[in-house]
Each structure stands twice: as structure tokens, then as C-alpha cells.
Amino acid sequence: MFQRPALNYPQAPLYLGFEQAAQRWPDKAALVYKDQRITYRQLDDQVNRFATALAELGVAKGDKVCLLLPNSPEFVIAFFGALKAGATPSAMNPAYKEREIAYQYKESEAMFLVTRQDFYPMVQAASKEMPIKAIVSSQAPLEGTRHFQTLLEKHPAKPPRPQIDALEDLAALPFTSGTTGYPKGVMLSHHNLNSNWMQFGSASQLSEQDCLLMFLPLYHIYGAMLMGGGLHAGATLVLQERFDPQGTLQLVQQHRPTLFFVVPPVLVLYGQLPQVRQVDWSCVKFTMSGAAPLPKEVGLRFQELTGVTVLQGYGMTESSPITHCNPPDRTLIKPDTVGPPVSDTQQKVVDLETGADLPQGEVGELLLRGPQVMKGYWKRPQENQLVLADGWLHTGDVARIDPDGYVTIVDRSKNMIKYKGFAIGPAELEDLLFQHPAVADCAVIGVADAEGGEVPKAFVVKKAKVSERELMEFVAGKVANYKQIRALEFIEQIPKNPSGKILKRVLIDQERAKA
């Protein structure tokens, strides 16, 4: 049985680790962004100034601040600045349309939204549904908003430092679709994230000697873990706004990162790109893939091309996120698995029908327990009773555990669709389809896709003349790009049980039979 060391988690505000890193390595580069090099001292100063500004704007302990920003210094400053003001950051996908922005701003009960000038038109459109107070990073102040740069210039680096109860107070409120339906807030305490950043750092052997190439989005819990764990360890983060195959390879050559964190589609692409062989990958200690299942062959192909060890990990927004990963030592890696649990994390598999504990090697639902497990869903007490029943996080994933404690994810019992690592709730897409006057009934499932892992496919019963393209474009205009329906089929009837529940397994089995 593989065992990781137990860790000592501080009962402290989440920002404390970053603050201590700034004191220890003040002149070391914390962030590299395009032609900017920001030291830990400079970043800490800007974080403190933003925290002071938020406090003077009336933001107090427990208030929510939404972030609609790409990977950038502004994101890091706003995230840690909100924490130092005692507030709770709630990050949004910059690809969100106005409906989605208005929903999260309202649902999170946010006081402010921090964004950038190129995203502000969408915020203005969202303000028609929900009044939004915006802080905008721009070259010059925009009418009706607070100016991000001016706030940093005019306020001293003297944050309020409210008293924080690490176990109870929320440090972040990321939104996830969880099981099905509309996105819901995941309540992560200071203790949850402190613990997980330490668990991640320990499992990946992260230190101040490391350099992380950050193209995974910071608003996503995976990217947030890299940001937090990296800064707490004193590492240097090279920020890239979004993944760009050629641009990312150039950054590998230029900045020589020691760790390379990815999602499976990146390795799929690089396994087919000739330029990958031309890059010197000797600086990279290992690559870790997460957020979606990694086919064994894809990892081995990248490893053959680059010489870089590929690890697979597992986690959920509900667990801050990481719960499992393969050890960096090649002799301990099992490519078909997501590895053993990280430090201080318990696991078991239970029967899908009865909930009874199953013996080792049996297939059932994976349950987890540890300091990184969320407090619950925001304003969803009934769901919390189910997903956190008996003190265990019910993942909804079907798995088996081998004699060494390594976990293989077999399937998902939930209906979630995972497209390039992003979770998509079918109910949200179904609700939008029902808004079209030609739709009588519908169901959305995930179907296999070589590039994205899964893509949403809709089955529609129509009551008026309409084309597949028209319906897909109708939905596309209302959701972020990654949520768009990629395939649509008209059928005579949606399969349902006597109580009216859609039998999605029937549709899934029909699709698999076609493959």
C-alpha cells in the first residue's frame, strides 16, 4: 500500500503562505507575463493596495467579489487582494455570455465584479439583467466604473486584515455544475484550500526552485491550485492568457519551466505536432494531466516524443480540487490509474445501489474524506445532505481501488459532460433548447470525441419546422463556447421511465452501438 506523509495544516488565512513567500524571497520573480517581470515584493505591494481599495469601497469580511479576467497579473492581484480584505473571490469564465455573468453575479450575491476593458461590453450587457458594480482594468477610466490601476495608485499598502476563522470562513466560491443543472457555488474554506495547496505541493515536490508554465485558466479550480500552490511555495509562474500550441512551445524554450501541467487535449494535440520534437524538454521534471481522463496511449506518446514523465491525477472542484495523483517517481507510476490519494485523504468504494462498503478491487462509487473537502454547495442544503452524507464526499464517479491504493476511474454515475476538462450540465442546455418554439422535447448527453473527450449532443423532438444548425446556433448565442451543442439529432420520442425521468442511459447505449 502506497502511503504519503501526513502534513501539518495551519489554521490561518489563505493568503498567509503567499505573504510569507514574499517576505522570504522578495526579489524573486513571482509572475512573468509577456514582457513584465513582477517580484514577490512588488506583487505583495499591489495585493495589499487592492485589498485596501476594496475595504474603502465598502467590501467587508464575507462579501463576494467576482473576477472576470484571463490569466494575468490582475487576476492574481484581485484574487489575493479580495482575500486580504476578508472577502471571497468568485471567478468566472471570461468566455461567459451576459446571461451567465448575470447569473453568477446574482447567485453569489457579489458586491463587485473585477474585469478587463475587452470583457466590459459583455458586463454592460449583463447589467441589463442584473445591476453590476464593476472595477475595470483599462488604459483610461471608463465612465460608470472604478479604474483598477487608479485604485492601486491611490491606496496605501495597508490592508484591513480582518479576523479569519480558517475552518468556517469562505476563501473562494468557484462555480461548478456539480451533478446536473445550472452552475452552483462550491464553498471552499481557508482551511480547505490551505490544505489542498499543501497536499498538491507535497505530492508534486514543489519548491522555490520551480517554474510553472500557466496556460490552464486561473478561474478554473485546477489553475487556481497551480497559482496558489506555486506562490505559497515561492515558485515562479509564467502566465499565458490561453493555450496556444506554438506560443506555448516558445514559452517552454524561453522560460525553461520545470513543471508542465495540462489537460488531455493538450497532450492529444502535441502527440500529433512535429514541432514538439524540436523543443528541448530537459528542463521539465514531469507533466501532470488532470480535469478529465487521460488515455494511456496519449500519455505514452507524449512521453516518447519529449522524454518527460507523464502523471495522471484526479480531483473535483468540491475537493479544492486534488485528491489523487501518481508519484513523480517513474517506478511508482501506473499509467492506467489516477494514482493513490494525496496526504491525509481517505477513500473507499461503495455499492451503487445499496451504498454498502465494497472490498478491494470491486467497482462502485468512489467516496472521499479529507481536509480539502468542501463545506458544501452555496445555498443548497438538500444537495449537501446527499453529496456529503455520513461525512464522505460522494464523487458520483465509478472506480476501483487496487491493492496499492491506486484508483482507476471506470465511469461516471452522474450525467455531467466533460469537454476539454470543463464540466457542462446537460440540464442547462436542455432548458435553453426548450426556449425555442420549435422544440417539443429534448435530452442532452455527452458523446465521445477524439479532441475534446466528450461533446454535448442533443436529441430533439420537434413540433415545428427547424434545422439542426438553427437550434445549435440558438443555444450557441446564449452560452460560452465550451458549452455549445456540437451534434444534434431529431428523434420521434425521448425515452423515459413511468415517472417521467429521461432514460439517458438508453441514448448513451445507442450512441455507443453506432461507434
Secondary structure, DSSP 8 states (H G I E B T S, - for coil): -----------S-TTHHHHHHHHHSTTSEEEEETTEEEEHHHHHHHHHHHHHHHHHTT--TT-EEEEE--SSHHHHHHHHHHHHTT-EEEE--TT--HHHHHHHHHHHTEEEEEEEGGGHHHHHHHTTTS---EEEE-SS--TTSEEHHHHHHHS-S--------TTTSEEE--EE--SSSS-EEEEEEHHHHHHHHHHHHHHHT--TT-EEEE-S-TTSHHHHHHHHHHHHHT-EEEE-SS--HHHHHHHHHHH--SEEEE-HHHHHHHTT-GGGGGS--TT--EEEE-SS---HHHHHHHHHHH--EEEEEEE-GGGSSEEEE--SSGGG--TTS-BSB-TT-EEEEE-TTT--B--TT--EEEEEESTTS-SEETT-HHHHHHHTGGG-EEEEEEEEE-TTS-EEEEEESS--EEETTEEE-HHHHHHHHHTSTTEEEEEEEEEEETTTEEEEEEEEEESS---HHHHHHHHHTTS-GGGS--EEEE-S---B-TT--B-HHHHHHHHHHH-
